[in-house]
Amino acid sequence: MHYDSVAFSKNGRNTMEAVDGRFTPIIGTALELSVADVKKINKLYKCHARKKKITRPLTAPPSTL
């Protein structure tokens, strides 16, 4: 999931919390898909035989702050 823990909040409080509270501060901070994300997507779309290495560097989107 790529929304932070206060996404869609009107009062700045958490709208999502991890079951293990130690992980709540990092919700939405990933810059790329995890290996588990890719496996789940491949299973969902039945893409079992294809494996392609990413050759371009992954960069963070420009900051809007």
Gaussian input, Z-matrix of N, CA and C with variables (Angstrom, degrees):
# hf/3-21g

backbone

0 1
 N
 C     1     B1
 C     2     B2     1     A1
 N     3     B3     2     A2     1     D1
 C     4     B4     3     A3     2     D2
 C     5     B5     4     A4     3     D3
 N     6     B6     5     A5     4     D4
 C     7     B7     6     A6     5     D5
 C     8     B8     7     A7     6     D6
 N     9     B9     8     A8     7     D7
 C    10    B10     9     A9     8     D8
 C    11    B11    10    A10     9     D9
 N    12    B12    11    A11    10    D10
 C    13    B13    12    A12    11    D11
 C    14    B14    13    A13    12    D12
 N    15    B15    14    A14    13    D13
 C    16    B16    15    A15    14    D14
 C    17    B17    16    A16    15    D15
 N    18    B18    17    A17    16    D16
 C    19    B19    18    A18    17    D17
 C    20    B20    19    A19    18    D18
 N    21    B21    20    A20    19    D19
 C    22    B22    21    A21    20    D20
 C    23    B23    22    A22    21    D21
 N    24    B24    23    A23    22    D22
 C    25    B25    24    A24    23    D23
 C    26    B26    25    A25    24    D24
 N    27    B27    26    A26    25    D25
 C    28    B28    27    A27    26    D26
 C    29    B29    28    A28    27    D27
 N    30    B30    29    A29    28    D28
 C    31    B31    30    A30    29    D29
 C    32    B32    31    A31    30    D30
 N    33    B33    32    A32    31    D31
 C    34    B34    33    A33    32    D32
 C    35    B35    34    A34    33    D33
 N    36    B36    35    A35    34    D34
 C    37    B37    36    A36    35    D35
 C    38    B38    37    A37    36    D36
 N    39    B39    38    A38    37    D37
 C    40    B40    39    A39    38    D38
 C    41    B41    40    A40    39    D39
 N    42    B42    41    A41    40    D40
 C    43    B43    42    A42    41    D41
 C    44    B44    43    A43    42    D42
 N    45    B45    44    A44    43    D43
 C    46    B46    45    A45    44    D44
 C    47    B47    46    A46    45    D45
 N    48    B48    47    A47    46    D46
 C    49    B49    48    A48    47    D47
 C    50    B50    49    A49    48    D48
 N    51    B51    50    A50    49    D49
 C    52    B52    51    A51    50    D50
 C    53    B53    52    A52    51    D51
 N    54    B54    53    A53    52    D52
 C    55    B55    54    A54    53    D53
 C    56    B56    55    A55    54    D54
 N    57    B57    56    A56    55    D55
 C    58    B58    57    A57    56    D56
 C    59    B59    58    A58    57    D57
 N    60    B60    59    A59    58    D58
 C    61    B61    60    A60    59    D59
 C    62    B62    61    A61    60    D60
 N    63    B63    62    A62    61    D61
 C    64    B64    63    A63    62    D62
 C    65    B65    64    A64    63    D63
 N    66    B66    65    A65    64    D64
 C    67    B67    66    A66    65    D65
 C    68    B68    67    A67    66    D66
 N    69    B69    68    A68    67    D67
 C    70    B70    69    A69    68    D68
 C    71    B71    70    A70    69    D69
 N    72    B72    71    A71    70    D70
 C    73    B73    72    A72    71    D71
 C    74    B74    73    A73    72    D72
 N    75    B75    74    A74    73    D73
 C    76    B76    75    A75    74    D74
 C    77    B77    76    A76    75    D75
 N    78    B78    77    A77    76    D76
 C    79    B79    78    A78    77    D77
 C    80    B80    79    A79    78    D78
 N    81    B81    80    A80    79    D79
 C    82    B82    81    A81    80    D80
 C    83    B83    82    A82    81    D81
 N    84    B84    83    A83    82    D82
 C    85    B85    84    A84    83    D83
 C    86    B86    85    A85    84    D84
 N    87    B87    86    A86    85    D85
 C    88    B88    87    A87    86    D86
 C    89    B89    88    A88    87    D87
 N    90    B90    89    A89    88    D88
 C    91    B91    90    A90    89    D89
 C    92    B92    91    A91    90    D90
 N    93    B93    92    A92    91    D91
 C    94    B94    93    A93    92    D92
 C    95    B95    94    A94    93    D93
 N    96    B96    95    A95    94    D94
 C    97    B97    96    A96    95    D95
 C    98    B98    97    A97    96    D96
 N    99    B99    98    A98    97    D97
 C   100   B100    99    A99    98    D98
 C   101   B101   100   A100    99    D99
 N   102   B102   101   A101   100   D100
 C   103   B103   102   A102   101   D101
 C   104   B104   103   A103   102   D102
 N   105   B105   104   A104   103   D103
 C   106   B106   105   A105   104   D104
 C   107   B107   106   A106   105   D105
 N   108   B108   107   A107   106   D106
 C   109   B109   108   A108   107   D107
 C   110   B110   109   A109   108   D108
 N   111   B111   110   A110   109   D109
 C   112   B112   111   A111   110   D110
 C   113   B113   112   A112   111   D111
 N   114   B114   113   A113   112   D112
 C   115   B115   114   A114   113   D113
 C   116   B116   115   A115   114   D114
 N   117   B117   116   A116   115   D115
 C   118   B118   117   A117   116   D116
 C   119   B119   118   A118   117   D117
 N   120   B120   119   A119   118   D118
 C   121   B121   120   A120   119   D119
 C   122   B122   121   A121   120   D120
 N   123   B123   122   A122   121   D121
 C   124   B124   123   A123   122   D122
 C   125   B125   124   A124   123   D123
 N   126   B126   125   A125   124   D124
 C   127   B127   126   A126   125   D125
 C   128   B128   127   A127   126   D126
 N   129   B129   128   A128   127   D127
 C   130   B130   129   A129   128   D128
 C   131   B131   130   A130   129   D129
 N   132   B132   131   A131   130   D130
 C   133   B133   132   A132   131   D131
 C   134   B134   133   A133   132   D132
 N   135   B135   134   A134   133   D133
 C   136   B136   135   A135   134   D134
 C   137   B137   136   A136   135   D135
 N   138   B138   137   A137   136   D136
 C   139   B139   138   A138   137   D137
 C   140   B140   139   A139   138   D138
 N   141   B141   140   A140   139   D139
 C   142   B142   141   A141   140   D140
 C   143   B143   142   A142   141   D141
 N   144   B144   143   A143   142   D142
 C   145   B145   144   A144   143   D143
 C   146   B146   145   A145   144   D144
 N   147   B147   146   A146   145   D145
 C   148   B148   147   A147   146   D146
 C   149   B149   148   A148   147   D147
 N   150   B150   149   A149   148   D148
 C   151   B151   150   A150   149   D149
 C   152   B152   151   A151   150   D150
 N   153   B153   152   A152   151   D151
 C   154   B154   153   A153   152   D152
 C   155   B155   154   A154   153   D153
 N   156   B156   155   A155   154   D154
 C   157   B157   156   A156   155   D155
 C   158   B158   157   A157   156   D156
 N   159   B159   158   A158   157   D157
 C   160   B160   159   A159   158   D158
 C   161   B161   160   A160   159   D159
 N   162   B162   161   A161   160   D160
 C   163   B163   162   A162   161   D161
 C   164   B164   163   A163   162   D162
 N   165   B165   164   A164   163   D163
 C   166   B166   165   A165   164   D164
 C   167   B167   166   A166   165   D165
 N   168   B168   167   A167   166   D166
 C   169   B169   168   A168   167   D167
 C   170   B170   169   A169   168   D168
 N   171   B171   170   A170   169   D169
 C   172   B172   171   A171   170   D170
 C   173   B173   172   A172   171   D171
 N   174   B174   173   A173   172   D172
 C   175   B175   174   A174   173   D173
 C   176   B176   175   A175   174   D174
 N   177   B177   176   A176   175   D175
 C   178   B178   177   A177   176   D176
 C   179   B179   178   A178   177   D177
 N   180   B180   179   A179   178   D178
 C   181   B181   180   A180   179   D179
 C   182   B182   181   A181   180   D180
 N   183   B183   182   A182   181   D181
 C   184   B184   183   A183   182   D182
 C   185   B185   184   A184   183   D183
 N   186   B186   185   A185   184   D184
 C   187   B187   186   A186   185   D185
 C   188   B188   187   A187   186   D186
 N   189   B189   188   A188   187   D187
 C   190   B190   189   A189   188   D188
 C   191   B191   190   A190   189   D189
 N   192   B192   191   A191   190   D190
 C   193   B193   192   A192   191   D191
 C   194   B194   193   A193   192   D192

   B1=1.4540
   B2=1.5308
   B3=1.2897
   B4=1.4543
   B5=1.5194
   B6=1.3103
   B7=1.4573
   B8=1.5153
   B9=1.3309
   B10=1.4619
   B11=1.5209
   B12=1.3272
   B13=1.4699
   B14=1.5243
   B15=1.3334
   B16=1.4709
   B17=1.5333
   B18=1.3270
   B19=1.4674
   B20=1.5230
   B21=1.3052
   B22=1.4685
   B23=1.5271
   B24=1.3271
   B25=1.4643
   B26=1.5244
   B27=1.3122
   B28=1.4635
   B29=1.5209
   B30=1.3387
   B31=1.4577
   B32=1.5278
   B33=1.3373
   B34=1.4569
   B35=1.5223
   B36=1.3245
   B37=1.4625
   B38=1.5245
   B39=1.3240
   B40=1.4632
   B41=1.5245
   B42=1.3264
   B43=1.4603
   B44=1.5213
   B45=1.3370
   B46=1.4650
   B47=1.5161
   B48=1.3086
   B49=1.4558
   B50=1.5178
   B51=1.3281
   B52=1.4591
   B53=1.5232
   B54=1.3168
   B55=1.4657
   B56=1.5256
   B57=1.3350
   B58=1.4630
   B59=1.5246
   B60=1.3210
   B61=1.4587
   B62=1.5127
   B63=1.3300
   B64=1.4733
   B65=1.5227
   B66=1.3289
   B67=1.4598
   B68=1.5286
   B69=1.3217
   B70=1.4662
   B71=1.5304
   B72=1.3534
   B73=1.4709
   B74=1.5260
   B75=1.3157
   B76=1.4683
   B77=1.5216
   B78=1.3357
   B79=1.4666
   B80=1.5311
   B81=1.3140
   B82=1.4611
   B83=1.5114
   B84=1.3347
   B85=1.4597
   B86=1.5239
   B87=1.3302
   B88=1.4643
   B89=1.5260
   B90=1.3246
   B91=1.4623
   B92=1.5282
   B93=1.3258
   B94=1.4588
   B95=1.5225
   B96=1.3174
   B97=1.4547
   B98=1.5222
   B99=1.3136
   B100=1.4622
   B101=1.5253
   B102=1.3238
   B103=1.4600
   B104=1.5310
   B105=1.3300
   B106=1.4710
   B107=1.5273
   B108=1.3441
   B109=1.4685
   B110=1.5275
   B111=1.3260
   B112=1.4669
   B113=1.5272
   B114=1.3358
   B115=1.4695
   B116=1.5248
   B117=1.3288
   B118=1.4676
   B119=1.5291
   B120=1.3224
   B121=1.4717
   B122=1.5289
   B123=1.3394
   B124=1.4673
   B125=1.5208
   B126=1.3251
   B127=1.4694
   B128=1.5287
   B129=1.3250
   B130=1.4584
   B131=1.5269
   B132=1.3404
   B133=1.4625
   B134=1.5289
   B135=1.3399
   B136=1.4703
   B137=1.5316
   B138=1.3134
   B139=1.4700
   B140=1.5297
   B141=1.3179
   B142=1.4608
   B143=1.5231
   B144=1.3076
   B145=1.4564
   B146=1.5231
   B147=1.2966
   B148=1.4640
   B149=1.5191
   B150=1.3189
   B151=1.4593
   B152=1.5174
   B153=1.3053
   B154=1.4526
   B155=1.5159
   B156=1.3062
   B157=1.4519
   B158=1.5282
   B159=1.3185
   B160=1.4618
   B161=1.5171
   B162=1.3288
   B163=1.4605
   B164=1.5210
   B165=1.3042
   B166=1.4673
   B167=1.5304
   B168=1.3180
   B169=1.4677
   B170=1.5263
   B171=1.3135
   B172=1.4601
   B173=1.5179
   B174=1.3151
   B175=1.4572
   B176=1.5123
   B177=1.3072
   B178=1.4603
   B179=1.5237
   B180=1.3225
   B181=1.4629
   B182=1.5233
   B183=1.3205
   B184=1.4643
   B185=1.5257
   B186=1.3003
   B187=1.4635
   B188=1.5199
   B189=1.3293
   B190=1.4642
   B191=1.5196
   B192=1.3346
   B193=1.4685
   B194=1.4961
   A1=107.44
   A2=117.30
   A3=119.91
   A4=113.38
   A5=117.98
   A6=122.54
   A7=107.49
   A8=117.57
   A9=118.13
   A10=110.27
   A11=115.48
   A12=120.15
   A13=113.76
   A14=117.93
   A15=120.30
   A16=112.22
   A17=116.40
   A18=120.37
   A19=110.14
   A20=115.90
   A21=124.61
   A22=113.80
   A23=117.18
   A24=120.91
   A25=109.69
   A26=116.59
   A27=120.62
   A28=111.23
   A29=116.68
   A30=119.80
   A31=113.13
   A32=118.26
   A33=121.66
   A34=114.74
   A35=116.88
   A36=120.15
   A37=109.80
   A38=115.49
   A39=120.46
   A40=111.66
   A41=114.86
   A42=120.60
   A43=109.69
   A44=115.90
   A45=122.47
   A46=108.13
   A47=116.10
   A48=121.47
   A49=108.14
   A50=115.40
   A51=120.31
   A52=109.34
   A53=116.35
   A54=120.39
   A55=108.74
   A56=116.08
   A57=121.50
   A58=105.82
   A59=117.43
   A60=123.39
   A61=115.82
   A62=117.96
   A63=119.93
   A64=111.50
   A65=117.22
   A66=120.53
   A67=113.65
   A68=118.38
   A69=121.11
   A70=112.27
   A71=120.11
   A72=119.14
   A73=114.70
   A74=118.24
   A75=118.87
   A76=113.42
   A77=117.47
   A78=120.23
   A79=108.80
   A80=116.22
   A81=121.04
   A82=115.55
   A83=118.94
   A84=120.22
   A85=113.46
   A86=118.79
   A87=121.46
   A88=110.61
   A89=115.32
   A90=120.71
   A91=111.87
   A92=115.96
   A93=119.33
   A94=109.05
   A95=116.30
   A96=121.41
   A97=110.07
   A98=116.61
   A99=120.89
   A100=109.00
   A101=116.06
   A102=120.70
   A103=109.20
   A104=116.95
   A105=120.86
   A106=110.98
   A107=117.79
   A108=121.13
   A109=110.43
   A110=116.07
   A111=121.23
   A112=110.63
   A113=116.83
   A114=119.96
   A115=111.16
   A116=117.01
   A117=120.65
   A118=111.30
   A119=116.53
   A120=120.74
   A121=110.02
   A122=116.02
   A123=119.60
   A124=111.39
   A125=117.25
   A126=120.66
   A127=110.13
   A128=116.73
   A129=121.31
   A130=111.77
   A131=116.02
   A132=120.49
   A133=113.23
   A134=116.00
   A135=122.38
   A136=112.02
   A137=115.98
   A138=122.88
   A139=108.90
   A140=117.50
   A141=121.04
   A142=113.71
   A143=119.45
   A144=121.21
   A145=114.03
   A146=118.75
   A147=120.58
   A148=111.33
   A149=114.48
   A150=120.00
   A151=106.11
   A152=116.95
   A153=120.58
   A154=108.15
   A155=115.66
   A156=120.89
   A157=109.54
   A158=116.51
   A159=121.42
   A160=107.53
   A161=117.08
   A162=120.06
   A163=113.03
   A164=117.32
   A165=118.94
   A166=108.92
   A167=118.07
   A168=119.37
   A169=110.70
   A170=115.87
   A171=120.77
   A172=108.27
   A173=116.80
   A174=120.22
   A175=109.79
   A176=115.21
   A177=120.72
   A178=108.93
   A179=118.10
   A180=120.32
   A181=110.06
   A182=118.61
   A183=120.28
   A184=110.99
   A185=115.59
   A186=121.05
   A187=110.08
   A188=115.86
   A189=120.61
   A190=111.19
   A191=115.90
   A192=119.61
   A193=112.37
   D1=139.47
   D2=-174.71
   D3=-116.12
   D4=26.32
   D5=172.37
   D6=-104.68
   D7=144.93
   D8=177.47
   D9=-78.46
   D10=175.25
   D11=-171.74
   D12=-68.28
   D13=-16.13
   D14=179.13
   D15=-109.85
   D16=14.71
   D17=179.24
   D18=-57.55
   D19=135.15
   D20=177.48
   D21=70.97
   D22=9.82
   D23=179.93
   D24=-79.40
   D25=141.21
   D26=175.78
   D27=-96.75
   D28=-16.25
   D29=-176.68
   D30=-119.17
   D31=8.64
   D32=178.21
   D33=80.86
   D34=2.00
   D35=178.66
   D36=-89.88
   D37=160.44
   D38=-178.97
   D39=-59.89
   D40=135.31
   D41=170.92
   D42=-102.57
   D43=-15.61
   D44=176.76
   D45=-137.42
   D46=141.12
   D47=174.89
   D48=-137.25
   D49=140.46
   D50=176.54
   D51=-70.05
   D52=149.48
   D53=176.33
   D54=-56.36
   D55=-43.63
   D56=173.84
   D57=-94.05
   D58=104.85
   D59=-173.62
   D60=-54.27
   D61=-19.91
   D62=178.47
   D63=-63.64
   D64=-21.13
   D65=-176.27
   D66=-96.42
   D67=-7.91
   D68=-179.60
   D69=-56.69
   D70=-42.88
   D71=-179.20
   D72=-63.76
   D73=-19.75
   D74=-178.18
   D75=-100.00
   D76=1.67
   D77=177.33
   D78=-59.29
   D79=127.98
   D80=176.07
   D81=83.40
   D82=10.96
   D83=-178.08
   D84=-98.53
   D85=-4.25
   D86=-178.41
   D87=-66.18
   D88=141.07
   D89=177.95
   D90=-101.62
   D91=-10.20
   D92=-179.48
   D93=-152.10
   D94=168.56
   D95=178.40
   D96=-70.80
   D97=145.31
   D98=174.89
   D99=-82.69
   D100=167.28
   D101=176.20
   D102=-59.09
   D103=-41.21
   D104=178.81
   D105=-63.57
   D106=-39.82
   D107=176.99
   D108=-58.10
   D109=-47.70
   D110=-178.13
   D111=-62.77
   D112=-42.60
   D113=179.19
   D114=-61.87
   D115=-42.25
   D116=-179.84
   D117=-66.01
   D118=-41.26
   D119=179.15
   D120=-65.49
   D121=-44.71
   D122=178.52
   D123=-60.76
   D124=-39.65
   D125=178.68
   D126=-66.32
   D127=-44.15
   D128=-179.51
   D129=-59.56
   D130=-43.19
   D131=-176.69
   D132=-97.17
   D133=10.11
   D134=177.48
   D135=54.95
   D136=50.30
   D137=178.87
   D138=-109.68
   D139=60.99
   D140=-172.53
   D141=-79.24
   D142=-30.59
   D143=-170.90
   D144=-90.98
   D145=-12.72
   D146=-173.73
   D147=-95.52
   D148=128.98
   D149=173.77
   D150=-135.81
   D151=120.88
   D152=-178.73
   D153=-131.92
   D154=128.52
   D155=179.60
   D156=-80.96
   D157=137.00
   D158=176.96
   D159=-79.60
   D160=123.71
   D161=-177.00
   D162=-103.79
   D163=-16.25
   D164=178.97
   D165=-87.64
   D166=149.11
   D167=178.37
   D168=-69.41
   D169=141.72
   D170=175.85
   D171=-90.05
   D172=129.76
   D173=-179.70
   D174=-124.84
   D175=153.93
   D176=178.14
   D177=-73.58
   D178=147.62
   D179=176.00
   D180=-65.66
   D181=155.69
   D182=179.58
   D183=-61.25
   D184=143.26
   D185=-179.80
   D186=-71.75
   D187=141.41
   D188=177.77
   D189=-104.83
   D190=7.71
   D191=-179.12
   D192=-83.19

